[in-house]
Amino acid sequence: MVIPKYIGVLFCIYIFGYLCYIIYYALGLYHINPFIRLKKLTITEKNFLGNAFPIYHKLPQKIKEKCDQRIIWFRSRKKFVFYGDVAKQDELRLLLSASAVFMMLGLKNYRMTQSVLRVIIYPSKYYSRINKRHHLGEYNPGFKSVIFSADTILKGFSIPDDNINLAMHEFAHALCFEMVKKNTWEARRFRVGLKKIKELFAQEDFQKKIAASEYFRAYGLTNLQEFFSVAVESYVETPKVFLNDFPELYEVIQRMLNFDFQQAPIVIPPKRIF
C-alpha cells in the first residue's frame, strides 16, 4: 500500500520536527541556545534607560559597558511571555531586564539560572489560579517565573521617588531564592545580610521607628521577605533619604548587593562579610 508508507514517512518527519522543537525550546529556556542573536542596545534605548534609571548615565564607562552587556543578555536569553493584549512589549522587556541587571550590577552572578526561567506579563491585574486570587505581580519559585501586570510596571517608573516599583520588588524575591540555592562567596554574604535584616526586623525599637517614619510602606511589615523587597524598592528610588533615615539597614543592603545607587559600585574587601 502506497498511502500507509507515506503516512509512516510523514509521522517520522513530524516526530523529528517535534523533537527538534523541544530541544530548541529547552536550550532557550535554560539560556544556552546558540541560535538566539544578542541584539545590541540602540541610542534610543540607552536614552530610555537613562530616563528610567537616572544612575545609568552617571556610571563609569566600564561599568556602563558591563551594564549594557548584561541587559542585552537578560533581554535576549530570558523567556518573556505576554498574555492578552499587552502594549509596549519591547519597552517592557527592556525595563524588566534593566531592573534585574541594576539590582545585581555589583554581583558576579546576574543570570538567575536557579530562580528565573520565565518572565510573564499580563496587561493589568490578573487572576492567579495557584493562589486563587488577583495579583499585580508575584514570584513563583516552583515554576521559576516572575509575573507582572504591565500597567503597574509602567506606573512604578512614571513616579521615580514614591518607593513603589513592582519590577524591583519581584526580582528582589527571585534574588533571595537564587542566593539560597548557591554556595558562592557573594551568596553567603547575601545570606548573612538577610540574617542581619531579620535581627533588625525583630527589634521592637526598629519596628517603632519604621512605623513612625512611614518611609517603608505598610506591606513591607508582612514578613521578612516582603520587608527586604520593599526595602530594595526604596534603596533604588530614594537612596539618599534611605541612608539618612536608616543608615544601618542601608549599609546592610549595600553590602548584600555590592552596589550603591548613589554612586559607583563599592568593592567588598576579600574574606570579609559585614
Buried (B, 14 or more C-beta within 10 A) or exposed (E): EEEEEEEEEEEEEEEEEEEEEEEEEEBBBEBEBEEEEEEEBEEEBBEBBEEBBEBBEBBEEEBBEBBBBBBBBBBBBBBBEBEEEBEEEEBBBBBBBBBBBBBBBBBEBBBBBBBBBBBBBBBEEBEEEEEEEEBBBBBBBEEBBBBBBBBBBBBBBEEBEBBBBBBBBBBBBBBBBBBBEBEEEBBEBBBBBBEBBEEBBEEEEBEEBBEEEEBBBEEBBEEBBBBBBBBBBBBBBBBEBBBEBBEEBBBBBBBBBBBBBEEBBBEBEEEEBE
